[in-house]
Structure formats: C-alpha cells, structure tokens
Amino acid sequence: MSRLKSMVLWKSILLTTLCALAIFGLWWWGLVHSVETQGQARAEGSLAQVQQIITREFQRAEETGIAFGLWWTREEGRLDGPTSLQSVIPFLEEGAIITNLILSREDGDSACVVRKDGAWNLVLFKGGRNPRRYLVQQGRWVPGPIDGREVYEARERHWYRFGAAQTAPAWTPEAYRYYTSAVAGFTFTIPVRNAQGSLLGVIGVDVSLEELTHLIWANRPTPGARMIATDLAGRLLVPPHQPGMLDQGARFRNHLASLSPGPQGDLLKGAVAAPVGAGLAFLEAGKSYVSASGTYAAKGEPRMNLHMAIPKEDLFPGQRRFAVFTFLLALAAVLGVAWTMLDLHKRVVRPMSQLAESAASSPGDSAEPVDFDSDIWELQRVGEKLRLAGRADRERERLLHQVEHSQRVDSVGMLAPGIVHDVNNQLTMVLGQITICQTLLEAHPELQPHLHAAEGATIKCAEVLRALMDFSRPDLGRREQLSLNVVVLEATELLQRVLGRSIRIETELAPDLPLLFGEPVKLQQVLVNLGLNARDAMPDGGQLLLRTCRAGDGACLEVRDSGCGMGEEVRQRLFEPFFTTKEAGKGTGLGLSMVANIVAAHGGQIQVESEPGAGTRFRIEFPPSLRKRSGLAGEVADLDSTGV
C-alpha cells in the first residue's frame, strides 16, 4: 500500500518535469528552432538571389563579347580609328562588371577599352605600340592624353593564348592576375576566324574580382551580412564586407590568396577564415549568424564557392531579447507549477500525513496527537475530531486501568480477611510452641538465639498480615482537625531515628497552611512509607526534603529525595499492589499502595515526578478541609461548607 506523501511527491516531480519539458520544448521549437529554420531559408534564398545576379552579369559580359565578335566579322577586323568603335559605348554602359574590352588582331594591332578612374578610355595600339587615347564625352570618343611609353603585346597575354587555343567562346577556367597588374579576374574570350578557319584575332572581355566584389557587396541581403567567394582551389575571390577590406589595396592583396580553414574545416563554422598572413576575420565575435553555402556552377561560366553569413539580429530584430524574455516567462511558469505543487504538498499532503500518523498511534499513548499546520477548514475539522477521539481513547484506557486496579484491590480485600484469620491462628500456635520451647530449654542458652529469631520472624509475618488487612479494610480511625506542619514535624522525628545519619532530612514548612480534617497516624504512615522508599533509593546516603505549601485553597505536601530515580515504566505501576523493584524477601509491594489509599481516603491527589539519576518527587494535594467520614463501608467523605 503506497503512502499519500510519497505518491504525491513523485507525481508532483513528474508533473513539474513534464511541464518544464513541454514549455521549454515549445519555447525551443517556436523561438529557436523555427527562427533558425526561417533564418536558414532566408539565407539560402539570399544566396540564390546573389547567384542569379552573378549569372545575369556574366551573361551580359558574354553577350557583349559575342556582339563584338559579330561586329568584327562584319567590319573585317578594322581597328583604324574611334569611328568604327563608336558602337562599343552602349554595350559598356550595360555591362556592370566589365572591366576591360580588348580586341586584338593576330598582327599585333589592338583596341583596348579600359575603365580607369570611373571613366571609359579607348586606347588604340598599332603593332602593340604608338598608342592613341580617346575618352567618352556625350556618348562619343574624343581625343585624350597620350603616353607614348605604353606598350601592349596582346599575343603575350594569358587570355589571348587561351582564347587562340579555343574553337568557341569560353571563360578562362580560373581567375588570374592581369599582366603586370595587381588586379585579378576572369576573361571571356571569343576567337575570331575567317572562312578557312585561320585565326584573325581574339576578343577578350575582362571581369575583374574588384567589380565582382562590388557587385556582391551591393546585393547583400542585410547591412551586417558577410559573403565571400572562393574558387575550387580555396583561393579568395571576394572578401567579406568588413572594415579591414574597405581599402582597395587591401582587397587587391587578398584576391587569390589561399584561405586557411577554420578550426573545424568550414569557413562558416570556424571563427576565422583568413588568407595566409592576412588575419582576415570572417565572422564577428559575439554575434549569432545563420549561414548558407553553395557552388556557383552556371554552364560555361567560372565555377566558384559562395559562403554567406547573416546576423540573426539583422533577420529578426529584437529576437534575442524576445527569446530571453520568453525564456524567463517560461521559467516563471515552470517555477509557478513547482511552487503550486510544493504549496499543495505543504498545505494538504503534509497535514494529512500528520493526521494519519496521529490516527495510527496507539490508543494508550499518553502524548497528545501530532499537531499540524493547515489553514484549510476541512483539514482543521478532521484534525479536531481526531484530537477529540484520541482524548476519548486515552480517557477510556485510563478508566479501564482504574477499573482493573480496583478489581485487583477488591480481590485482595475479599481474600485477605479469610487468609489472615487462618494464618493468624496458625501463627498463634507457632508462637505458643516457641514460648514453650523457650521455657523448656532455659538450661540450653546456646539455643535461645535461634528461638528468638524464630519468634521474630513469626511476629514479622504477623505484621505483614496486619498490613495486608489494613490495605484491604482500612481502619477509619478517628478524624480530627489537624495541622499538616505538625504531622510533618512528628514524622521527621520518627524518620531521623529510622533512616540513620547517612540521610539528611530537611523541612520547608509554609506558615499559612489551612487546617485539615484527617487521621494524624495515617498521614504519618504516609510520610514514613515515603521516607523508607527514599532510603532504599539512596543506599549511599543523600537528602530528603519534606515541604509544605498552599495549593489554591488547600494544602500541599512534597516529599523529594536525591536518589536514583525511576523510569517511566516503573512510575506507571508504582501504586499497584504487590508491585516492587526490591529483591525477593525485602519488600511486600504494599507500602505505596497503602499510601495511595490513605491519600484517596483523605480526598487528596498524589503525583509522582522522577527521572533515572535525577531523584523523585511525590506531590500530595489535600482539599482545604475534610470532615470525618461515617459508615462502615468507608464511603467518600462529605465536603465541608466551602463546597470543595
């Protein structure tokens, strides 16, 4: 059978745990997992959008190069002046990431359309030398400053050799640094051949990494987002938008630098993604990001890996604070459930357990039922009824004990007269025979001590029988008005001769005691019996205190010794007839029973306080006055006019 306390405790713990798991599970799913999922989806969508923009710009570069290939075929490759290249200008305005447009013939003549300082320049080379420069003004080429030292040998350049080896337009497979330049990028090459297949020249459309970087930076999904692009060999193509990369020279130095992977081999998971010796931080410390990675692999276009990291704060402004607030709210809800279970346990389960323990206690226990603390009306009523039931059980046990004691006393009273009469007759004959023997054996003095011992034992036996007779049928004696102090003084003189010098008798007598009606001899017998018991409790000597005081309107007598004391079990049976703790032959067990009977006959009450090793105190309280009882049956005495 399970106990309510343990059952409710475990179920409360289980319920609190389930509530905590449910609440925090919903919190995690709604504010962490779902936000992570949505952020991941937005990052992947932004990455796809950037890929589309890159595809569009690469396609424009391809369209520009192909258009010039057609123009070259139509114009038969004439590069003799700016007039023939007037149609180049509209294409340049459409290509956002085109850096250079180069038309080079196999004989060394070249036309280079270059973006310089934000403006387009047309430089014509004859055989790679003798440059002529033109600038765009109002949609037309106009002469510009000339630097005669400029030389351009296209046939020595990487892009030209790559394009000459192709049979169709193609991108250089990897990014490279342009000839004698810090700028790097890709080149879309278009070989131009005649009808016989002979190479006439090559058209190159340069897309620099610097322009690609600006394109990607301009299309970041949020201001705090960071993106990088790497080629398949792990070289940096586009650095992240961060303070260290805002300088153009820093960007040029980091283009095509080999990246060192993060601690976990992933640029987005690692704390650092850095070119060798550059210390380039990709993710900002202290921020939480959602990331996406993908490979840009449009058909026929340069392949590259794109990595994007977007701060969650940019995607969901205030989400962190909202998540913390919601977490605290969930924690408060869990603590509220736990507090409710604890309060239920304290206010209901614990009082019910205390009531159950009180109800399970033995009816004979003298202690009060366990008190409990509860402000619930129903439990208070149940507790009150249990207390009343406990008191009733204890009262019933007390009355049963008194009835049992009375039955034993009555049995002794019924049997004692007959036994005492028969035994006394036999003892009389024994004493007579002992007297005859003493007379006949006067000539043998050596036998006289034995005869005196036999005579003394017979007399002692007669005294025991007389005590038993007094216990069974107390002599009503003669009642008179007396002073309790006088009785104590007379008993003290008697006890001083009986107890010996090892026991010191002290008296404390109150001068204002009321007079009593009683039997002085019986009251002295009470003091003598208590004194003799005190002597047995103090074999090595001690102190015996006889004290009188007022107890309301009545008188009180206290007898206190410094002896060995007694335990609770002995104290409960102290006044039972024939109960004794002395050795066999040293006590009858009737002395304290007679004391209790004498006190009861005088209308008093006797109480005992004792602990092992702490001595014993008998406290006897008498009513203020008693009149002499009448009748042979020894009925309860009538009280005097005070009504007590």
Order of alpha helices (4+ residues) and beta strands (2+ residues): alpha-alpha-alpha-beta-beta-beta-beta-beta-alpha-beta-beta-beta-beta-alpha-beta-beta-alpha-beta-beta-beta-beta-alpha-alpha-alpha-alpha-alpha-beta-alpha-beta-beta-alpha-beta-beta-alpha-alpha-beta-beta
